[in-house]
C-alpha cells in the first residue's frame, strides 16, 4: 500500500494519505485553481525506496574500496 504526502500550495496544509484516502481526497477537493495545480503531491513509498537504494549503493561502493585496499595490502605483504 502506497503512502502520499499532499501539500496545499496556497495554505501550506499538509495531508498524509494512503491509496484509498488519496483517491477520495481529489473527488472532494478541486485540483486546479485558476488553471494552476493547487497541490504538491509526493509519493512517500517511492521516496523511502529511493533512500534505501542510495544507502545500499554507498555500502556497495565502500565494500569495493575496502576489498581493493585489502588486496593491495596482501599483494605488498606477499611480494615485496
N, CA, C and O atoms as a GROMACS GRO file, in nm:
protein
  320
    1UNK      N    1   0.085  -0.118   0.000
    1UNK     CA    2   0.000   0.000   0.000
    1UNK      C    3   0.089   0.123   0.000
    1UNK      O    4   0.181   0.136   0.081
    2UNK      N    5   0.061   0.212  -0.089
    2UNK     CA    6   0.143   0.333  -0.102
    2UNK      C    7   0.092   0.444  -0.011
    2UNK      O    8  -0.027   0.451   0.021
    3UNK      N    9   0.183   0.530   0.030
    3UNK     CA   10   0.150   0.645   0.113
    3UNK      C   11   0.187   0.772   0.038
    3UNK      O   12   0.285   0.775  -0.036
    4UNK      N   13   0.107   0.876   0.058
    4UNK     CA   14   0.127   1.002  -0.012
    4UNK      C   15   0.128   1.118   0.086
    4UNK      O   16   0.064   1.114   0.191
    5UNK      N   17   0.204   1.221   0.049
    5UNK     CA   18   0.204   1.348   0.122
    5UNK      C   19   0.153   1.453   0.024
    5UNK      O   20   0.210   1.470  -0.084
    6UNK      N   21   0.048   1.522   0.061
    6UNK     CA   22  -0.012   1.625  -0.025
    6UNK      C   23  -0.004   1.758   0.048
    6UNK      O   24  -0.048   1.770   0.162
    7UNK      N   25   0.053   1.859  -0.019
    7UNK     CA   26   0.068   1.991   0.041
    7UNK      C   27  -0.010   2.091  -0.043
    7UNK      O   28   0.010   2.100  -0.164
    8UNK      N   29  -0.097   2.166   0.022
    8UNK     CA   30  -0.172   2.271  -0.045
    8UNK      C   31  -0.079   2.390  -0.066
    8UNK      O   32  -0.020   2.441   0.029
    9UNK      N   33  -0.066   2.433  -0.190
    9UNK     CA   34   0.026   2.542  -0.221
    9UNK      C   35  -0.018   2.676  -0.164
    9UNK      O   36   0.066   2.760  -0.131
   10UNK      N   37  -0.148   2.697  -0.151
   10UNK     CA   38  -0.198   2.826  -0.102
   10UNK      C   39  -0.187   2.838   0.050
   10UNK      O   40  -0.140   2.939   0.102
   11UNK      N   41  -0.231   2.735   0.121
   11UNK     CA   42  -0.237   2.745   0.267
   11UNK      C   43  -0.120   2.677   0.337
   11UNK      O   44  -0.093   2.707   0.453
   12UNK      N   45  -0.050   2.587   0.267
   12UNK     CA   46   0.059   2.514   0.328
   12UNK      C   47   0.014   2.396   0.411
   12UNK      O   48   0.094   2.334   0.481
   13UNK      N   49  -0.116   2.363   0.406
   13UNK     CA   50  -0.168   2.249   0.481
   13UNK      C   51  -0.110   2.120   0.425
   13UNK      O   52  -0.098   2.104   0.303
   14UNK      N   53  -0.074   2.028   0.514
   14UNK     CA   54  -0.014   1.901   0.475
   14UNK      C   55  -0.107   1.787   0.512
   14UNK      O   56  -0.162   1.784   0.623
   15UNK      N   57  -0.125   1.694   0.419
   15UNK     CA   58  -0.210   1.577   0.440
   15UNK      C   59  -0.126   1.453   0.412
   15UNK      O   60  -0.056   1.446   0.311
   16UNK      N   61  -0.131   1.355   0.502
   16UNK     CA   62  -0.066   1.226   0.483
   16UNK      C   63  -0.176   1.124   0.459
   16UNK      O   64  -0.259   1.100   0.547
   17UNK      N   65  -0.177   1.064   0.340
   17UNK     CA   66  -0.287   0.977   0.299
   17UNK      C   67  -0.236   0.844   0.245
   17UNK      O   68  -0.125   0.837   0.192
   18UNK      N   69  -0.318   0.740   0.261
   18UNK     CA   70  -0.287   0.614   0.194
   18UNK      C   71  -0.359   0.613   0.058
   18UNK      O   72  -0.419   0.714   0.020
   19UNK      N   73  -0.353   0.502  -0.015
   19UNK     CA   74  -0.408   0.498  -0.151
   19UNK      C   75  -0.558   0.527  -0.154
   19UNK      O   76  -0.605   0.604  -0.238
   20UNK      N   77  -0.632   0.465  -0.065
   20UNK     CA   78  -0.777   0.481  -0.065
   20UNK      C   79  -0.816   0.626  -0.032
   20UNK      O   80  -0.903   0.684  -0.098
   21UNK      N   81  -0.752   0.682   0.068
   21UNK     CA   82  -0.780   0.821   0.106
   21UNK      C   83  -0.738   0.918  -0.005
   21UNK      O   84  -0.804   1.019  -0.028
   22UNK      N   85  -0.628   0.885  -0.073
   22UNK     CA   86  -0.578   0.967  -0.184
   22UNK      C   87  -0.682   0.977  -0.296
   22UNK      O   88  -0.705   1.085  -0.350
   23UNK      N   89  -0.743   0.863  -0.330
   23UNK     CA   90  -0.844   0.863  -0.436
   23UNK      C   91  -0.965   0.947  -0.399
   23UNK      O   92  -1.016   1.023  -0.482
   24UNK      N   93  -1.012   0.935  -0.275
   24UNK     CA   94  -1.130   1.009  -0.234
   24UNK      C   95  -1.100   1.157  -0.208
   24UNK      O   96  -1.190   1.241  -0.217
   25UNK      N   97  -0.974   1.189  -0.177
   25UNK     CA   98  -0.937   1.328  -0.150
   25UNK      C   99  -0.965   1.418  -0.270
   25UNK      O  100  -1.021   1.526  -0.255
   26UNK      N  101  -0.926   1.371  -0.389
   26UNK     CA  102  -0.943   1.454  -0.507
   26UNK      C  103  -1.084   1.449  -0.562
   26UNK      O  104  -1.119   1.530  -0.649
   27UNK      N  105  -1.166   1.356  -0.517
   27UNK     CA  106  -1.308   1.360  -0.553
   27UNK      C  107  -1.378   1.472  -0.478
   27UNK      O  108  -1.472   1.532  -0.529
   28UNK      N  109  -1.332   1.500  -0.357
   28UNK     CA  110  -1.394   1.603  -0.273
   28UNK      C  111  -1.331   1.741  -0.291
   28UNK      O  112  -1.398   1.842  -0.268
   29UNK      N  113  -1.206   1.746  -0.331
   29UNK     CA  114  -1.135   1.873  -0.342
   29UNK      C  115  -1.098   1.900  -0.488
   29UNK      O  116  -1.067   1.808  -0.563
   30UNK      N  117  -1.101   2.026  -0.526
   30UNK     CA  118  -1.062   2.064  -0.661
   30UNK      C  119  -0.911   2.063  -0.672
   30UNK      O  120  -0.840   2.109  -0.582
   31UNK      N  121  -0.861   2.010  -0.784
   31UNK     CA  122  -0.716   2.003  -0.804
   31UNK      C  123  -0.660   2.131  -0.861
   31UNK      O  124  -0.544   2.164  -0.838
   32UNK      N  125  -0.742   2.205  -0.936
   32UNK     CA  126  -0.694   2.325  -1.004
   32UNK      C  127  -0.765   2.449  -0.952
   32UNK      O  128  -0.883   2.446  -0.919
   33UNK      N  129  -0.690   2.558  -0.945
   33UNK     CA  130  -0.748   2.686  -0.910
   33UNK      C  131  -0.693   2.787  -1.009
   33UNK      O  132  -0.572   2.809  -1.013
   34UNK      N  133  -0.777   2.849  -1.086
   34UNK     CA  134  -0.738   2.945  -1.190
   34UNK      C  135  -0.639   2.886  -1.289
   34UNK      O  136  -0.546   2.954  -1.334
   35UNK      N  137  -0.658   2.760  -1.323
   35UNK     CA  138  -0.574   2.694  -1.422
   35UNK      C  139  -0.440   2.644  -1.370
   35UNK      O  140  -0.363   2.586  -1.446
   36UNK      N  141  -0.410   2.665  -1.242
   36UNK     CA  142  -0.285   2.618  -1.184
   36UNK      C  143  -0.312   2.501  -1.090
   36UNK      O  144  -0.417   2.493  -1.026
   37UNK      N  145  -0.216   2.411  -1.084
   37UNK     CA  146  -0.228   2.296  -0.995
   37UNK      C  147  -0.221   2.344  -0.851
   37UNK      O  148  -0.130   2.419  -0.815
   38UNK      N  149  -0.315   2.302  -0.770
   38UNK     CA  150  -0.331   2.355  -0.635
   38UNK      C  151  -0.249   2.281  -0.529
   38UNK      O  152  -0.228   2.334  -0.420
   39UNK      N  153  -0.204   2.159  -0.559
   39UNK     CA  154  -0.137   2.075  -0.459
   39UNK      C  155  -0.002   2.024  -0.510
   39UNK      O  156   0.016   2.002  -0.630
   40UNK      N  157   0.091   2.005  -0.417
   40UNK     CA  158   0.214   1.932  -0.444
   40UNK      C  159   0.194   1.792  -0.389
   40UNK      O  160   0.155   1.775  -0.274
   41UNK      N  161   0.221   1.691  -0.472
   41UNK     CA  162   0.197   1.552  -0.433
   41UNK      C  163   0.330   1.478  -0.430
   41UNK      O  164   0.405   1.480  -0.527
   42UNK      N  165   0.358   1.413  -0.317
   42UNK     CA  166   0.480   1.335  -0.300
   42UNK      C  167   0.441   1.191  -0.267
   42UNK      O  168   0.360   1.167  -0.178
   43UNK      N  169   0.500   1.097  -0.338
   43UNK     CA  170   0.477   0.955  -0.309
   43UNK      C  171   0.583   0.913  -0.207
   43UNK      O  172   0.700   0.898  -0.241
   44UNK      N  173   0.542   0.894  -0.083
   44UNK     CA  174   0.637   0.863   0.024
   44UNK      C  175   0.695   0.723   0.012
   44UNK      O  176   0.806   0.698   0.057
   45UNK      N  177   0.620   0.632  -0.048
   45UNK     CA  178   0.670   0.495  -0.066
   45UNK      C  179   0.787   0.494  -0.163
   45UNK      O  180   0.887   0.427  -0.138
   46UNK      N  181   0.776   0.568  -0.273
   46UNK     CA  182   0.887   0.577  -0.369
   46UNK      C  183   1.007   0.648  -0.308
   46UNK      O  184   1.121   0.610  -0.334
   47UNK      N  185   0.982   0.750  -0.228
   47UNK     CA  186   1.091   0.824  -0.164
   47UNK      C  187   1.168   0.734  -0.067
   47UNK      O  188   1.291   0.740  -0.060
   48UNK      N  189   1.096   0.650   0.007
   48UNK     CA  190   1.161   0.558   0.100
   48UNK      C  191   1.244   0.455   0.024
   48UNK      O  192   1.354   0.421   0.066
   49UNK      N  193   1.191   0.405  -0.087
   49UNK     CA  194   1.264   0.308  -0.169
   49UNK      C  195   1.391   0.370  -0.226
   49UNK      O  196   1.497   0.308  -0.226
   50UNK      N  197   1.380   0.493  -0.276
   50UNK     CA  198   1.495   0.564  -0.331
   50UNK      C  199   1.604   0.584  -0.225
   50UNK      O  200   1.723   0.565  -0.253
   51UNK      N  201   1.562   0.622  -0.105
   51UNK     CA  202   1.656   0.646   0.005
   51UNK      C  203   1.727   0.515   0.043
   51UNK      O  204   1.848   0.516   0.067
   52UNK      N  205   1.654   0.404   0.048
   52UNK     CA  206   1.713   0.275   0.080
   52UNK      C  207   1.813   0.233  -0.027
   52UNK      O  208   1.920   0.182   0.004
   53UNK      N  209   1.777   0.254  -0.154
   53UNK     CA  210   1.868   0.218  -0.264
   53UNK      C  211   1.996   0.300  -0.260
   53UNK      O  212   2.103   0.248  -0.290
   54UNK      N  213   1.986   0.427  -0.224
   54UNK     CA  214   2.106   0.510  -0.213
   54UNK      C  215   2.199   0.459  -0.104
   54UNK      O  216   2.320   0.456  -0.122
   55UNK      N  217   2.141   0.418   0.010
   55UNK     CA  218   2.224   0.365   0.119
   55UNK      C  219   2.292   0.236   0.077
   55UNK      O  220   2.408   0.214   0.109
   56UNK      N  221   2.220   0.149   0.005
   56UNK     CA  222   2.280   0.024  -0.041
   56UNK      C  223   2.391   0.050  -0.142
   56UNK      O  224   2.491  -0.022  -0.143
   57UNK      N  225   2.375   0.151  -0.227
   57UNK     CA  226   2.481   0.188  -0.321
   57UNK      C  227   2.606   0.232  -0.247
   57UNK      O  228   2.717   0.196  -0.286
   58UNK      N  229   2.591   0.311  -0.142
   58UNK     CA  230   2.705   0.358  -0.063
   58UNK      C  231   2.776   0.239   0.001
   58UNK      O  232   2.899   0.232   0.001
   59UNK      N  233   2.700   0.145   0.056
   59UNK     CA  234   2.759   0.027   0.119
   59UNK      C  235   2.835  -0.055   0.015
   59UNK      O  236   2.945  -0.102   0.044
   60UNK      N  237   2.779  -0.072  -0.104
   60UNK     CA  238   2.846  -0.149  -0.209
   60UNK      C  239   2.977  -0.082  -0.251
   60UNK      O  240   3.078  -0.150  -0.269
   61UNK      N  241   2.976   0.049  -0.266
   61UNK     CA  242   3.098   0.121  -0.304
   61UNK      C  243   3.205   0.110  -0.194
   61UNK      O  244   3.323   0.092  -0.224
   62UNK      N  245   3.164   0.120  -0.070
   62UNK     CA  246   3.260   0.107   0.039
   62UNK      C  247   3.319  -0.034   0.045
   62UNK      O  248   3.437  -0.050   0.076
   63UNK      N  249   3.240  -0.135   0.015
   63UNK     CA  250   3.291  -0.273   0.012
   63UNK      C  251   3.393  -0.290  -0.099
   63UNK      O  252   3.495  -0.356  -0.080
   64UNK      N  253   3.367  -0.231  -0.215
   64UNK     CA  254   3.461  -0.240  -0.327
   64UNK      C  255   3.592  -0.170  -0.292
   64UNK      O  256   3.701  -0.222  -0.319
   65UNK      N  257   3.583  -0.053  -0.231
   65UNK     CA  258   3.703   0.021  -0.191
   65UNK      C  259   3.781  -0.058  -0.086
   65UNK      O  260   3.903  -0.069  -0.094
   66UNK      N  261   3.710  -0.114   0.012
   66UNK     CA  262   3.776  -0.193   0.116
   66UNK      C  263   3.844  -0.317   0.060
   66UNK      O  264   3.954  -0.352   0.102
   67UNK      N  265   3.777  -0.382  -0.035
   67UNK     CA  266   3.836  -0.502  -0.096
   67UNK      C  267   3.961  -0.467  -0.176
   67UNK      O  268   4.058  -0.542  -0.174
   68UNK      N  269   3.959  -0.355  -0.245
   68UNK     CA  270   4.077  -0.316  -0.323
   68UNK      C  271   4.193  -0.279  -0.231
   68UNK      O  272   4.308  -0.312  -0.262
   69UNK      N  273   4.165  -0.213  -0.121
   69UNK     CA  274   4.272  -0.181  -0.024
   69UNK      C  275   4.327  -0.309   0.037
   69UNK      O  276   4.449  -0.324   0.050
   70UNK      N  277   4.238  -0.400   0.074
   70UNK     CA  278   4.283  -0.527   0.131
   70UNK      C  279   4.366  -0.606   0.030
   70UNK      O  280   4.468  -0.664   0.068
   71UNK      N  281   4.325  -0.608  -0.095
   71UNK     CA  282   4.402  -0.677  -0.199
   71UNK      C  283   4.539  -0.616  -0.217
   71UNK      O  284   4.638  -0.688  -0.234
   72UNK      N  285   4.547  -0.484  -0.214
   72UNK     CA  286   4.675  -0.416  -0.226
   72UNK      C  287   4.767  -0.450  -0.110
   72UNK      O  288   4.885  -0.476  -0.130
   73UNK      N  289   4.714  -0.450   0.011
   73UNK     CA  290   4.795  -0.483   0.129
   73UNK      C  291   4.844  -0.627   0.124
   73UNK      O  292   4.958  -0.655   0.160
   74UNK      N  293   4.759  -0.719   0.080
   74UNK     CA  294   4.801  -0.859   0.068
   74UNK      C  295   4.909  -0.875  -0.038
   74UNK      O  296   5.003  -0.953  -0.020
   75UNK      N  297   4.897  -0.804  -0.148
   75UNK     CA  298   4.998  -0.809  -0.254
   75UNK      C  299   5.133  -0.757  -0.204
   75UNK      O  300   5.238  -0.817  -0.228
   76UNK      N  301   5.127  -0.645  -0.133
   76UNK     CA  302   5.250  -0.586  -0.079
   76UNK      C  303   5.315  -0.681   0.022
   76UNK      O  304   5.437  -0.697   0.024
   77UNK      N  305   5.233  -0.744   0.107
   77UNK     CA  306   5.286  -0.833   0.209
   77UNK      C  307   5.350  -0.958   0.147
   77UNK      O  308   5.453  -1.004   0.195
   78UNK      N  309   5.289  -1.011   0.042
   78UNK     CA  310   5.338  -1.138  -0.014
   78UNK      C  311   5.453  -1.119  -0.114
   78UNK      O  312   5.540  -1.206  -0.122
   79UNK      N  313   5.457  -1.010  -0.188
   79UNK     CA  314   5.552  -0.997  -0.297
   79UNK      C  315   5.658  -0.889  -0.278
   79UNK      O  316   5.743  -0.871  -0.365
   80UNK      N  317   5.655  -0.819  -0.170
   80UNK     CA  318   5.756  -0.713  -0.150
   80UNK      C  319   5.847  -0.742  -0.034
   80UNK      O  320   5.936  -0.663  -0.005
   0.00000   0.00000   0.00000
